[in-house]
Amino acid sequence: MSRLRLALVGAGAGGRLRAGPDVRVGRGATVRISGDGSVRLGAGCVLGAGCRIEAAGGAVEIGQRARLGDRSVIVALAAVSVGADAVVGDWAVLSDAEPAAADVEAPIRHQPLSPRPVEVGAGARIGAHAAVGAGARIAAGAVVGSYAVEPASA
């Protein structure tokens, strides 16, 4: 794990990447920020090897001591927040956007995206290979099992 790599990535982000002390970054982890996106990494959080954060116009906030597993992915067009001490398992996906079904005749790749914020509460655990979709709110201390698909809350 290396803090130096994070510092080098942050240098090109124009102040839109903020990292607290003792953030650890695994080999091959990437943070991409575009548009009005921003990323805040809390003190002592861990980005696993190959982890990917994409702030494509949205805000990503990772709480203190939270852990993103190896090859996990976060995509934010609106906002994704992971609470303090939360764990996101290896290969898990958190995405705040899903295609709308405006035209049933059009292929899904041509549908507009509908972004809604995703919240993972403090101390929550997201299992390996789980998918957390747009609008989902995971309560503090909750557990989402491995390979689960967590749809948006009603």
N, C-alpha and C positions, 0 to 999 in steps of 0.2 A: 504494500500500500504506500502511496506517496502523496504528500502535500504539494510537492513541487509541480507535478503534472497539473494539479488543479489551479495553481497560481498561473501557470502558463496559459491555460485555457481561459481563465478569468481576465487576463491581460487584454485579450481581443474582444471582450464582451461589452466594452464601453460602460462599465459600472452596473450592468444588469445581472451580473453574477456576484452574489455575496456569500461568503463562507465563514462560519464561525471557527473558533480554534479547534484543533485536533480532528478535523475532517480527514477521513482516510479514503483513498481512491484506489480501487483495484486496477490491475493491468487491463488496458483496453477499454476502460470506462469512458464514455463520451457525454458531453453536455453541449447541446446545440441550442442557440437562442436566435430567433429571427423575429422580424416585425417588432411589436411592442412587448415581446416576451421578457420574462425575468425568472431567475432561479435564486432561491435562498436556501442555503444548506446550514442547518443548525449545528451547534457545537457538538463534536464527538460523533456525528453521523458517519455511516459507512456506505460507500458505493461499491458494490461487489464487482468482481472481474467481468468485463464485457457489458456492464450495466449501461443503459442508454436513457438519457433524459432529453426530450425534445420540447422546448418551450416555443411553439410556433404561434406567437402572438399572445399566449396565455402565461399565467404565473404558476410556477411550481415552488412549493414550500415544503421542505423536508425538516421535520422537527429534531430536537436534540436527541442524540443517541439512537435515532432511527436507523434501521439497516435495510438497504435495498440489496436483494440477493443477486447472485451471479446471473448475468444476462437478462435481468428484469428490465422492463421498458415502461417509461412514463411519457405520455404524449398529452400536451396541454394546448388547446386552442382557447380555452376560457380560464380554468384554474384547476389545479390538482394539489391537494394538501395531504401530507402524511404526518400524523401527530407524533409527539415525542415518544420514544421507546417503542414505536411500532416496528413490525418486521414484515417486509414484503419478500416472499419466497423467490427462489431461483426460477427464472423463466416466466415469472408472473407479469401481467400487463395491466396497467391502469391507464385508461384513455377517457378523456372527457368529451369526445365527439363520436357521433354515430351518424350514418346516413339517414336522411329523412325518407319517408316513403310517399313523397308527394305525387309521383307518377308511377303507377304500378306497371306500366308498359316499358319504362326506361330501365336499362341495366343499373344495378346498384352502384357501380362505379361512376355513373353519371348523375346520381342523386346529390342534392346539396347536403352538406354536413350540418348537423344540429349539435352545437356544443353546449354542455351543461356541466357545471362544476362537480368534481369528485372530492369527497372528504373521507379520509381514513382516520379514525379517532386514535387518541393516545393509547399506546399499549396494545393496539389491535394486531392481529396476525393474519396475513394473507398467505395461503399455502402455495406451494410450488405449482407452477403452470396454471394458476387461477387467472381469470379475466374479470376485471372490475370495469363496468361500462359507465357511460355518460350519465350523470345525475345520481350516481350511487352514493350513499352515505353509510359508512361502516362505523358502528358505534364504538366508543372507547372500550377496549378490552375484548371486543368480539373476535371470533375466529371464523375465517372463510377457508373452507377446506381446500386441499390440493385438487386441482383440475376443475374446481367449481367455476360457474359463471354467475357473477353477481350483477343482475340487471339494475336499472335505475329504480330507486325507491318511488313508491306511488305518492 
